[in-house]
Amino acid sequence: MSVGQNIRFYRKMLGWSQDRLGEEIGVSDKTISSWEVDRTEPSMGVIQKLAEIFGCDTSDLVNSYDNSIKE
């Protein structure tokens, strides 16, 4: 998953709207939307804030994972 997809995944896990997440980190809901559709990416400082909010490591947000199961 991309950075934007990871942000969306964790935001939805919290049950938050884009507006709520934006309020928590000091950006607009439009900025959150732009990240989630991979139009732009947050800075590393913002990724660190997001990781704190989501309770995950920064690597969980920036790394792409192949979620398919291979047998």
mmCIF file of the N, C-alpha and C atoms, coordinates in Angstrom:
data_MODEL
# 
_entry.id   MODEL 
# 
loop_
_atom_site.group_PDB 
_atom_site.id 
_atom_site.type_symbol 
_atom_site.label_atom_id 
_atom_site.label_alt_id 
_atom_site.label_comp_id 
_atom_site.label_asym_id 
_atom_site.label_entity_id 
_atom_site.label_seq_id 
_atom_site.pdbx_PDB_ins_code 
_atom_site.Cartn_x 
_atom_site.Cartn_y 
_atom_site.Cartn_z 
_atom_site.occupancy 
_atom_site.B_iso_or_equiv 
_atom_site.pdbx_formal_charge 
_atom_site.auth_seq_id 
_atom_site.auth_comp_id 
_atom_site.auth_asym_id 
_atom_site.auth_atom_id 
_atom_site.pdbx_PDB_model_num 
ATOM 1   N N  . MET A 1 1  ? 0.849   -1.184  0.000  1.00 0.00 ? 1  MET A N  1 
ATOM 2   C CA . MET A 1 1  ? 0.000   0.000   0.000  1.00 0.00 ? 1  MET A CA 1 
ATOM 3   C C  . MET A 1 1  ? 0.891   1.243   0.000  1.00 0.00 ? 1  MET A C  1 
ATOM 4   N N  . SER A 1 2  ? 0.384   2.300   -0.589 1.00 0.00 ? 2  SER A N  1 
ATOM 5   C CA . SER A 1 2  ? 1.103   3.572   -0.643 1.00 0.00 ? 2  SER A CA 1 
ATOM 6   C C  . SER A 1 2  ? 0.968   4.313   0.694  1.00 0.00 ? 2  SER A C  1 
ATOM 7   N N  . VAL A 1 3  ? 1.725   5.391   0.834  1.00 0.00 ? 3  VAL A N  1 
ATOM 8   C CA . VAL A 1 3  ? 1.615   6.220   2.037  1.00 0.00 ? 3  VAL A CA 1 
ATOM 9   C C  . VAL A 1 3  ? 0.167   6.681   2.218  1.00 0.00 ? 3  VAL A C  1 
ATOM 10  N N  . GLY A 1 4  ? -0.428  7.164   1.136  1.00 0.00 ? 4  GLY A N  1 
ATOM 11  C CA . GLY A 1 4  ? -1.812  7.637   1.216  1.00 0.00 ? 4  GLY A CA 1 
ATOM 12  C C  . GLY A 1 4  ? -2.787  6.544   1.613  1.00 0.00 ? 4  GLY A C  1 
ATOM 13  N N  . GLN A 1 5  ? -2.614  5.360   1.052  1.00 0.00 ? 5  GLN A N  1 
ATOM 14  C CA . GLN A 1 5  ? -3.488  4.239   1.396  1.00 0.00 ? 5  GLN A CA 1 
ATOM 15  C C  . GLN A 1 5  ? -3.304  3.846   2.853  1.00 0.00 ? 5  GLN A C  1 
ATOM 16  N N  . ASN A 1 6  ? -2.058  3.911   3.332  1.00 0.00 ? 6  ASN A N  1 
ATOM 17  C CA . ASN A 1 6  ? -1.799  3.590   4.739  1.00 0.00 ? 6  ASN A CA 1 
ATOM 18  C C  . ASN A 1 6  ? -2.448  4.615   5.661  1.00 0.00 ? 6  ASN A C  1 
ATOM 19  N N  . ILE A 1 7  ? -2.366  5.902   5.310  1.00 0.00 ? 7  ILE A N  1 
ATOM 20  C CA . ILE A 1 7  ? -3.004  6.939   6.120  1.00 0.00 ? 7  ILE A CA 1 
ATOM 21  C C  . ILE A 1 7  ? -4.509  6.700   6.177  1.00 0.00 ? 7  ILE A C  1 
ATOM 22  N N  . ARG A 1 8  ? -5.093  6.428   5.027  1.00 0.00 ? 8  ARG A N  1 
ATOM 23  C CA . ARG A 1 8  ? -6.541  6.173   4.977  1.00 0.00 ? 8  ARG A CA 1 
ATOM 24  C C  . ARG A 1 8  ? -6.912  4.957   5.831  1.00 0.00 ? 8  ARG A C  1 
ATOM 25  N N  . PHE A 1 9  ? -6.124  3.892   5.734  1.00 0.00 ? 9  PHE A N  1 
ATOM 26  C CA . PHE A 1 9  ? -6.376  2.673   6.499  1.00 0.00 ? 9  PHE A CA 1 
ATOM 27  C C  . PHE A 1 9  ? -6.398  2.977   8.004  1.00 0.00 ? 9  PHE A C  1 
ATOM 28  N N  . TYR A 1 10 ? -5.349  3.633   8.494  1.00 0.00 ? 10 TYR A N  1 
ATOM 29  C CA . TYR A 1 10 ? -5.274  3.913   9.932  1.00 0.00 ? 10 TYR A CA 1 
ATOM 30  C C  . TYR A 1 10 ? -6.344  4.918   10.367 1.00 0.00 ? 10 TYR A C  1 
ATOM 31  N N  . ARG A 1 11 ? -6.641  5.911   9.531  1.00 0.00 ? 11 ARG A N  1 
ATOM 32  C CA . ARG A 1 11 ? -7.687  6.874   9.872  1.00 0.00 ? 11 ARG A CA 1 
ATOM 33  C C  . ARG A 1 11 ? -9.025  6.164   10.026 1.00 0.00 ? 11 ARG A C  1 
ATOM 34  N N  . LYS A 1 12 ? -9.326  5.281   9.111  1.00 0.00 ? 12 LYS A N  1 
ATOM 35  C CA . LYS A 1 12 ? -10.602 4.546   9.175  1.00 0.00 ? 12 LYS A CA 1 
ATOM 36  C C  . LYS A 1 12 ? -10.626 3.592   10.370 1.00 0.00 ? 12 LYS A C  1 
ATOM 37  N N  . MET A 1 13 ? -9.468  3.040   10.732 1.00 0.00 ? 13 MET A N  1 
ATOM 38  C CA . MET A 1 13 ? -9.402  2.173   11.919 1.00 0.00 ? 13 MET A CA 1 
ATOM 39  C C  . MET A 1 13 ? -9.822  2.954   13.173 1.00 0.00 ? 13 MET A C  1 
ATOM 40  N N  . LEU A 1 14 ? -9.478  4.237   13.214 1.00 0.00 ? 14 LEU A N  1 
ATOM 41  C CA . LEU A 1 14 ? -9.886  5.076   14.342 1.00 0.00 ? 14 LEU A CA 1 
ATOM 42  C C  . LEU A 1 14 ? -11.341 5.533   14.226 1.00 0.00 ? 14 LEU A C  1 
ATOM 43  N N  . GLY A 1 15 ? -11.920 5.378   13.036 1.00 0.00 ? 15 GLY A N  1 
ATOM 44  C CA . GLY A 1 15 ? -13.283 5.838   12.812 1.00 0.00 ? 15 GLY A CA 1 
ATOM 45  C C  . GLY A 1 15 ? -13.375 7.346   12.660 1.00 0.00 ? 15 GLY A C  1 
ATOM 46  N N  . TRP A 1 16 ? -12.268 7.967   12.233 1.00 0.00 ? 16 TRP A N  1 
ATOM 47  C CA . TRP A 1 16 ? -12.209 9.417   12.100 1.00 0.00 ? 16 TRP A CA 1 
ATOM 48  C C  . TRP A 1 16 ? -12.499 9.853   10.681 1.00 0.00 ? 16 TRP A C  1 
ATOM 49  N N  . SER A 1 17 ? -13.057 11.043  10.563 1.00 0.00 ? 17 SER A N  1 
ATOM 50  C CA . SER A 1 17 ? -13.229 11.674  9.255  1.00 0.00 ? 17 SER A CA 1 
ATOM 51  C C  . SER A 1 17 ? -11.906 12.340  8.864  1.00 0.00 ? 17 SER A C  1 
ATOM 52  N N  . GLN A 1 18 ? -11.820 12.725  7.603  1.00 0.00 ? 18 GLN A N  1 
ATOM 53  C CA . GLN A 1 18 ? -10.644 13.472  7.158  1.00 0.00 ? 18 GLN A CA 1 
ATOM 54  C C  . GLN A 1 18 ? -10.558 14.798  7.904  1.00 0.00 ? 18 GLN A C  1 
ATOM 55  N N  . ASP A 1 19 ? -11.685 15.407  8.165  1.00 0.00 ? 19 ASP A N  1 
ATOM 56  C CA . ASP A 1 19 ? -11.726 16.669  8.898  1.00 0.00 ? 19 ASP A CA 1 
ATOM 57  C C  . ASP A 1 19 ? -11.169 16.510  10.309 1.00 0.00 ? 19 ASP A C  1 
ATOM 58  N N  . ARG A 1 20 ? -11.568 15.456  10.985 1.00 0.00 ? 20 ARG A N  1 
ATOM 59  C CA . ARG A 1 20 ? -11.091 15.213  12.364 1.00 0.00 ? 20 ARG A CA 1 
ATOM 60  C C  . ARG A 1 20 ? -9.584  14.998  12.380 1.00 0.00 ? 20 ARG A C  1 
ATOM 61  N N  . LEU A 1 21 ? -9.068  14.191  11.454 1.00 0.00 ? 21 LEU A N  1 
ATOM 62  C CA . LEU A 1 21 ? -7.625  13.960  11.420 1.00 0.00 ? 21 LEU A CA 1 
ATOM 63  C C  . LEU A 1 21 ? -6.890  15.259  11.110 1.00 0.00 ? 21 LEU A C  1 
ATOM 64  N N  . GLY A 1 22 ? -7.427  16.026  10.191 1.00 0.00 ? 22 GLY A N  1 
ATOM 65  C CA . GLY A 1 22 ? -6.822  17.313  9.870  1.00 0.00 ? 22 GLY A CA 1 
ATOM 66  C C  . GLY A 1 22 ? -6.752  18.234  11.070 1.00 0.00 ? 22 GLY A C  1 
ATOM 67  N N  . GLU A 1 23 ? -7.828  18.278  11.853 1.00 0.00 ? 23 GLU A N  1 
ATOM 68  C CA . GLU A 1 23 ? -7.845  19.107  13.060 1.00 0.00 ? 23 GLU A CA 1 
ATOM 69  C C  . GLU A 1 23 ? -6.771  18.656  14.044 1.00 0.00 ? 23 GLU A C  1 
ATOM 70  N N  . GLU A 1 24 ? -6.574  17.358  14.167 1.00 0.00 ? 24 GLU A N  1 
ATOM 71  C CA . GLU A 1 24 ? -5.592  16.814  15.116 1.00 0.00 ? 24 GLU A CA 1 
ATOM 72  C C  . GLU A 1 24 ? -4.157  17.197  14.761 1.00 0.00 ? 24 GLU A C  1 
ATOM 73  N N  . ILE A 1 25 ? -3.871  17.328  13.462 1.00 0.00 ? 25 ILE A N  1 
ATOM 74  C CA . ILE A 1 25 ? -2.489  17.617  13.070 1.00 0.00 ? 25 ILE A CA 1 
ATOM 75  C C  . ILE A 1 25 ? -2.300  19.003  12.463 1.00 0.00 ? 25 ILE A C  1 
ATOM 76  N N  . GLY A 1 26 ? -3.390  19.778  12.387 1.00 0.00 ? 26 GLY A N  1 
ATOM 77  C CA . GLY A 1 26 ? -3.280  21.159  11.952 1.00 0.00 ? 26 GLY A CA 1 
ATOM 78  C C  . GLY A 1 26 ? -3.240  21.368  10.447 1.00 0.00 ? 26 GLY A C  1 
ATOM 79  N N  . VAL A 1 27 ? -3.949  20.513  9.702  1.00 0.00 ? 27 VAL A N  1 
ATOM 80  C CA . VAL A 1 27 ? -4.068  20.696  8.255  1.00 0.00 ? 27 VAL A CA 1 
ATOM 81  C C  . VAL A 1 27 ? -5.543  20.586  7.873  1.00 0.00 ? 27 VAL A C  1 
ATOM 82  N N  . SER A 1 28 ? -5.854  20.961  6.642  1.00 0.00 ? 28 SER A N  1 
ATOM 83  C CA . SER A 1 28 ? -7.252  20.900  6.194  1.00 0.00 ? 28 SER A CA 1 
ATOM 84  C C  . SER A 1 28 ? -7.641  19.488  5.779  1.00 0.00 ? 28 SER A C  1 
ATOM 85  N N  . ASP A 1 29 ? -8.949  19.266  5.710  1.00 0.00 ? 29 ASP A N  1 
ATOM 86  C CA . ASP A 1 29 ? -9.433  17.981  5.223  1.00 0.00 ? 29 ASP A CA 1 
ATOM 87  C C  . ASP A 1 29 ? -9.040  17.775  3.759  1.00 0.00 ? 29 ASP A C  1 
ATOM 88  N N  . LYS A 1 30 ? -8.887  18.870  3.015  1.00 0.00 ? 30 LYS A N  1 
ATOM 89  C CA . LYS A 1 30 ? -8.457  18.772  1.618  1.00 0.00 ? 30 LYS A CA 1 
ATOM 90  C C  . LYS A 1 30 ? -7.027  18.245  1.530  1.00 0.00 ? 30 LYS A C  1 
ATOM 91  N N  . THR A 1 31 ? -6.188  18.627  2.485  1.00 0.00 ? 31 THR A N  1 
ATOM 92  C CA . THR A 1 31 ? -4.813  18.115  2.527  1.00 0.00 ? 31 THR A CA 1 
ATOM 93  C C  . THR A 1 31 ? -4.816  16.622  2.808  1.00 0.00 ? 31 THR A C  1 
ATOM 94  N N  . ILE A 1 32 ? -5.638  16.196  3.757  1.00 0.00 ? 32 ILE A N  1 
ATOM 95  C CA . ILE A 1 32 ? -5.753  14.768  4.062  1.00 0.00 ? 32 ILE A CA 1 
ATOM 96  C C  . ILE A 1 32 ? -6.210  14.012  2.817  1.00 0.00 ? 32 ILE A C  1 
ATOM 97  N N  . SER A 1 33 ? -7.205  14.544  2.134  1.00 0.00 ? 33 SER A N  1 
ATOM 98  C CA . SER A 1 33 ? -7.702  13.926  0.917  1.00 0.00 ? 33 SER A CA 1 
ATOM 99  C C  . SER A 1 33 ? -6.602  13.812  -0.135 1.00 0.00 ? 33 SER A C  1 
ATOM 100 N N  . SER A 1 34 ? -5.829  14.864  -0.292 1.00 0.00 ? 34 SER A N  1 
ATOM 101 C CA . SER A 1 34 ? -4.737  14.872  -1.273 1.00 0.00 ? 34 SER A CA 1 
ATOM 102 C C  . SER A 1 34 ? -3.709  13.788  -0.965 1.00 0.00 ? 34 SER A C  1 
ATOM 103 N N  . TRP A 1 35 ? -3.426  13.582  0.316  1.00 0.00 ? 35 TRP A N  1 
ATOM 104 C CA . TRP A 1 35 ? -2.496  12.508  0.697  1.00 0.00 ? 35 TRP A CA 1 
ATOM 105 C C  . TRP A 1 35 ? -3.091  11.148  0.383  1.00 0.00 ? 35 TRP A C  1 
ATOM 106 N N  . GLU A 1 36 ? -4.371  10.984  0.735  1.00 0.00 ? 36 GLU A N  1 
ATOM 107 C CA . GLU A 1 36 ? -5.004  9.663   0.608  1.00 0.00 ? 36 GLU A CA 1 
ATOM 108 C C  . GLU A 1 36 ? -5.174  9.220   -0.841 1.00 0.00 ? 36 GLU A C  1 
ATOM 109 N N  . VAL A 1 37 ? -5.228  10.152  -1.774 1.00 0.00 ? 37 VAL A N  1 
ATOM 110 C CA . VAL A 1 37 ? -5.317  9.783   -3.187 1.00 0.00 ? 37 VAL A CA 1 
ATOM 111 C C  . VAL A 1 37 ? -3.947  9.861   -3.862 1.00 0.00 ? 37 VAL A C  1 
ATOM 112 N N  . ASP A 1 38 ? -2.908  10.015  -3.053 1.00 0.00 ? 38 ASP A N  1 
ATOM 113 C CA . ASP A 1 38 ? -1.510  10.034  -3.516 1.00 0.00 ? 38 ASP A CA 1 
ATOM 114 C C  . ASP A 1 38 ? -1.201  11.173  -4.479 1.00 0.00 ? 38 ASP A C  1 
ATOM 115 N N  . ARG A 1 39 ? -1.914  12.283  -4.340 1.00 0.00 ? 39 ARG A N  1 
ATOM 116 C CA . ARG A 1 39 ? -1.604  13.472  -5.130 1.00 0.00 ? 39 ARG A CA 1 
ATOM 117 C C  . ARG A 1 39 ? -0.380  14.169  -4.541 1.00 0.00 ? 39 ARG A C  1 
ATOM 118 N N  . THR A 1 40 ? -0.302  14.167  -3.204 1.00 0.00 ? 40 THR A N  1 
ATOM 119 C CA . THR A 1 40 ? 0.842   14.731  -2.478 1.00 0.00 ? 40 THR A CA 1 
ATOM 120 C C  . THR A 1 40 ? 1.175   13.791  -1.330 1.00 0.00 ? 40 THR A C  1 
ATOM 121 N N  . GLU A 1 41 ? 2.317   14.033  -0.684 1.00 0.00 ? 41 GLU A N  1 
ATOM 122 C CA . GLU A 1 41 ? 2.708   13.239  0.487  1.00 0.00 ? 41 GLU A CA 1 
ATOM 123 C C  . GLU A 1 41 ? 3.059   14.176  1.635  1.00 0.00 ? 41 GLU A C  1 
ATOM 124 N N  . PRO A 1 42 ? 2.772   13.745  2.854  1.00 0.00 ? 42 PRO A N  1 
ATOM 125 C CA . PRO A 1 42 ? 3.131   14.568  4.011  1.00 0.00 ? 42 PRO A CA 1 
ATOM 126 C C  . PRO A 1 42 ? 4.639   14.551  4.243  1.00 0.00 ? 42 PRO A C  1 
ATOM 127 N N  . SER A 1 43 ? 5.119   15.584  4.933  1.00 0.00 ? 43 SER A N  1 
ATOM 128 C CA . SER A 1 43 ? 6.535   15.643  5.312  1.00 0.00 ? 43 SER A CA 1 
ATOM 129 C C  . SER A 1 43 ? 6.823   14.587  6.380  1.00 0.00 ? 43 SER A C  1 
ATOM 130 N N  . MET A 1 44 ? 8.102   14.321  6.600  1.00 0.00 ? 44 MET A N  1 
ATOM 131 C CA . MET A 1 44 ? 8.465   13.330  7.628  1.00 0.00 ? 44 MET A CA 1 
ATOM 132 C C  . MET A 1 44 ? 7.993   13.772  9.008  1.00 0.00 ? 44 MET A C  1 
ATOM 133 N N  . GLY A 1 45 ? 8.019   15.074  9.275  1.00 0.00 ? 45 GLY A N  1 
ATOM 134 C CA . GLY A 1 45 ? 7.526   15.563  10.565 1.00 0.00 ? 45 GLY A CA 1 
ATOM 135 C C  . GLY A 1 45 ? 6.059   15.242  10.768 1.00 0.00 ? 45 GLY A C  1 
ATOM 136 N N  . VAL A 1 46 ? 5.275   15.395  9.721  1.00 0.00 ? 46 VAL A N  1 
ATOM 137 C CA . VAL A 1 46 ? 3.847   15.081  9.796  1.00 0.00 ? 46 VAL A CA 1 
ATOM 138 C C  . VAL A 1 46 ? 3.651   13.578  9.888  1.00 0.00 ? 46 VAL A C  1 
ATOM 139 N N  . ILE A 1 47 ? 4.447   12.814  9.180  1.00 0.00 ? 47 ILE A N  1 
ATOM 140 C CA . ILE A 1 47 ? 4.356   11.347  9.272  1.00 0.00 ? 47 ILE A CA 1 
ATOM 141 C C  . ILE A 1 47 ? 4.625   10.899  10.697 1.00 0.00 ? 47 ILE A C  1 
ATOM 142 N N  . GLN A 1 48 ? 5.566   11.547  11.377 1.00 0.00 ? 48 GLN A N  1 
ATOM 143 C CA . GLN A 1 48 ? 5.835   11.208  12.778 1.00 0.00 ? 48 GLN A CA 1 
ATOM 144 C C  . GLN A 1 48 ? 4.624   11.522  13.652 1.00 0.00 ? 48 GLN A C  1 
ATOM 145 N N  . LYS A 1 49 ? 3.979   12.662  13.419 1.00 0.00 ? 49 LYS A N  1 
ATOM 146 C CA . LYS A 1 49 ? 2.757   13.005  14.175 1.00 0.00 ? 49 LYS A CA 1 
ATOM 147 C C  . LYS A 1 49 ? 1.654   11.982  13.912 1.00 0.00 ? 49 LYS A C  1 
ATOM 148 N N  . LEU A 1 50 ? 1.498   11.615  12.627 1.00 0.00 ? 50 LEU A N  1 
ATOM 149 C CA . LEU A 1 50 ? 0.473   10.630  12.274 1.00 0.00 ? 50 LEU A CA 1 
ATOM 150 C C  . LEU A 1 50 ? 0.733   9.294   12.963 1.00 0.00 ? 50 LEU A C  1 
ATOM 151 N N  . ALA A 1 51 ? 1.990   8.869   12.989 1.00 0.00 ? 51 ALA A N  1 
ATOM 152 C CA . ALA A 1 51 ? 2.332   7.601   13.631 1.00 0.00 ? 51 ALA A CA 1 
ATOM 153 C C  . ALA A 1 51 ? 1.983   7.637   15.120 1.00 0.00 ? 51 ALA A C  1 
ATOM 154 N N  . GLU A 1 52 ? 2.231   8.771   15.772 1.00 0.00 ? 52 GLU A N  1 
ATOM 155 C CA . GLU A 1 52 ? 1.876   8.907   17.188 1.00 0.00 ? 52 GLU A CA 1 
ATOM 156 C C  . GLU A 1 52 ? 0.366   8.791   17.380 1.00 0.00 ? 52 GLU A C  1 
ATOM 157 N N  . ILE A 1 53 ? -0.379  9.478   16.541 1.00 0.00 ? 53 ILE A N  1 
ATOM 158 C CA . ILE A 1 53 ? -1.840  9.437   16.637 1.00 0.00 ? 53 ILE A CA 1 
ATOM 159 C C  . ILE A 1 53 ? -2.362  8.031   16.377 1.00 0.00 ? 53 ILE A C  1 
ATOM 160 N N  . PHE A 1 54 ? -1.814  7.378   15.348 1.00 0.00 ? 54 PHE A N  1 
ATOM 161 C CA . PHE A 1 54 ? -2.291  6.053   14.960 1.00 0.00 ? 54 PHE A CA 1 
ATOM 162 C C  . PHE A 1 54 ? -1.742  4.932   15.844 1.00 0.00 ? 54 PHE A C  1 
ATOM 163 N N  . GLY A 1 55 ? -0.717  5.236   16.648 1.00 0.00 ? 55 GLY A N  1 
ATOM 164 C CA . GLY A 1 55 ? -0.123  4.205   17.500 1.00 0.00 ? 55 GLY A CA 1 
ATOM 165 C C  . GLY A 1 55 ? 0.664   3.177   16.702 1.00 0.00 ? 55 GLY A C  1 
ATOM 166 N N  . CYS A 1 56 ? 1.362   3.660   15.670 1.00 0.00 ? 56 CYS A N  1 
ATOM 167 C CA . CYS A 1 56 ? 2.152   2.759   14.839 1.00 0.00 ? 56 CYS A CA 1 
ATOM 168 C C  . CYS A 1 56 ? 3.532   3.356   14.635 1.00 0.00 ? 56 CYS A C  1 
ATOM 169 N N  . ASP A 1 57 ? 4.412   2.631   13.973 1.00 0.00 ? 57 ASP A N  1 
ATOM 170 C CA . ASP A 1 57 ? 5.735   3.142   13.625 1.00 0.00 ? 57 ASP A CA 1 
ATOM 171 C C  . ASP A 1 57 ? 5.647   3.936   12.331 1.00 0.00 ? 57 ASP A C  1 
ATOM 172 N N  . THR A 1 58 ? 6.557   4.873   12.157 1.00 0.00 ? 58 THR A N  1 
ATOM 173 C CA . THR A 1 58 ? 6.578   5.629   10.902 1.00 0.00 ? 58 THR A CA 1 
ATOM 174 C C  . THR A 1 58 ? 6.774   4.686   9.715  1.00 0.00 ? 58 THR A C  1 
ATOM 175 N N  . SER A 1 59 ? 7.516   3.616   9.924  1.00 0.00 ? 59 SER A N  1 
ATOM 176 C CA . SER A 1 59 ? 7.745   2.659   8.829  1.00 0.00 ? 59 SER A CA 1 
ATOM 177 C C  . SER A 1 59 ? 6.437   1.995   8.394  1.00 0.00 ? 59 SER A C  1 
ATOM 178 N N  . ASP A 1 60 ? 5.482   1.885   9.303  1.00 0.00 ? 60 ASP A N  1 
ATOM 179 C CA . ASP A 1 60 ? 4.184   1.310   8.939  1.00 0.00 ? 60 ASP A CA 1 
ATOM 180 C C  . ASP A 1 60 ? 3.429   2.221   7.968  1.00 0.00 ? 60 ASP A C  1 
ATOM 181 N N  . LEU A 1 61 ? 3.736   3.508   7.995  1.00 0.00 ? 61 LEU A N  1 
ATOM 182 C CA . LEU A 1 61 ? 3.070   4.451   7.104  1.00 0.00 ? 61 LEU A CA 1 
ATOM 183 C C  . LEU A 1 61 ? 3.790   4.606   5.774  1.00 0.00 ? 61 LEU A C  1 
ATOM 184 N N  . VAL A 1 62 ? 5.113   4.558   5.786  1.00 0.00 ? 62 VAL A N  1 
ATOM 185 C CA . VAL A 1 62 ? 5.861   4.859   4.558  1.00 0.00 ? 62 VAL A CA 1 
ATOM 186 C C  . VAL A 1 62 ? 6.216   3.632   3.733  1.00 0.00 ? 62 VAL A C  1 
ATOM 187 N N  . ASN A 1 63 ? 6.195   2.465   4.328  1.00 0.00 ? 63 ASN A N  1 
ATOM 188 C CA . ASN A 1 63 ? 6.539   1.258   3.576  1.00 0.00 ? 63 ASN A CA 1 
ATOM 189 C C  . ASN A 1 63 ? 5.346   0.729   2.813  1.00 0.00 ? 63 ASN A C  1 
ATOM 190 N N  . SER A 1 64 ? 5.625   0.236   1.629  1.00 0.00 ? 64 SER A N  1 
ATOM 191 C CA . SER A 1 64 ? 4.584   -0.409  0.819  1.00 0.00 ? 64 SER A CA 1 
ATOM 192 C C  . SER A 1 64 ? 4.578   -1.887  1.143  1.00 0.00 ? 64 SER A C  1 
ATOM 193 N N  . TYR A 1 65 ? 3.411   -2.409  1.382  1.00 0.00 ? 65 TYR A N  1 
ATOM 194 C CA . TYR A 1 65 ? 3.274   -3.821  1.696  1.00 0.00 ? 65 TYR A CA 1 
ATOM 195 C C  . TYR A 1 65 ? 2.438   -4.502  0.637  1.00 0.00 ? 65 TYR A C  1 
ATOM 196 N N  . ASP A 1 66 ? 2.822   -5.697  0.294  1.00 0.00 ? 66 ASP A N  1 
ATOM 197 C CA . ASP A 1 66 ? 2.017   -6.526  -0.605 1.00 0.00 ? 66 ASP A CA 1 
ATOM 198 C C  . ASP A 1 66 ? 1.151   -7.377  0.286  1.00 0.00 ? 66 ASP A C  1 
ATOM 199 N N  . ASN A 1 67 ? -0.128  -7.089  0.307  1.00 0.00 ? 67 ASN A N  1 
ATOM 200 C CA . ASN A 1 67 ? -1.041  -7.800  1.204  1.00 0.00 ? 67 ASN A CA 1 
ATOM 201 C C  . ASN A 1 67 ? -1.568  -9.098  0.637  1.00 0.00 ? 67 ASN A C  1 
ATOM 202 N N  . SER A 1 68 ? -1.131  -9.457  -0.541 1.00 0.00 ? 68 SER A N  1 
ATOM 203 C CA . SER A 1 68 ? -1.611  -10.729 -1.108 1.00 0.00 ? 68 SER A CA 1 
ATOM 204 C C  . SER A 1 68 ? -0.894  -11.889 -0.439 1.00 0.00 ? 68 SER A C  1 
ATOM 205 N N  . ILE A 1 69 ? -1.603  -12.985 -0.310 1.00 0.00 ? 69 ILE A N  1 
ATOM 206 C CA . ILE A 1 69 ? -1.023  -14.177 0.317  1.00 0.00 ? 69 ILE A CA 1 
ATOM 207 C C  . ILE A 1 69 ? -0.462  -15.055 -0.771 1.00 0.00 ? 69 ILE A C  1 
ATOM 208 N N  . LYS A 1 70 ? 0.794   -15.419 -0.581 1.00 0.00 ? 70 LYS A N  1 
ATOM 209 C CA . LYS A 1 70 ? 1.437   -16.282 -1.558 1.00 0.00 ? 70 LYS A CA 1 
ATOM 210 C C  . LYS A 1 70 ? 1.700   -17.628 -0.916 1.00 0.00 ? 70 LYS A C  1 
ATOM 211 N N  . GLU A 1 71 ? 1.284   -18.674 -1.570 1.00 0.00 ? 71 GLU A N  1 
ATOM 212 C CA . GLU A 1 71 ? 1.479   -20.017 -1.027 1.00 0.00 ? 71 GLU A CA 1 
ATOM 213 C C  . GLU A 1 71 ? 2.295   -20.841 -1.982 1.00 0.00 ? 71 GLU A C  1 
# 
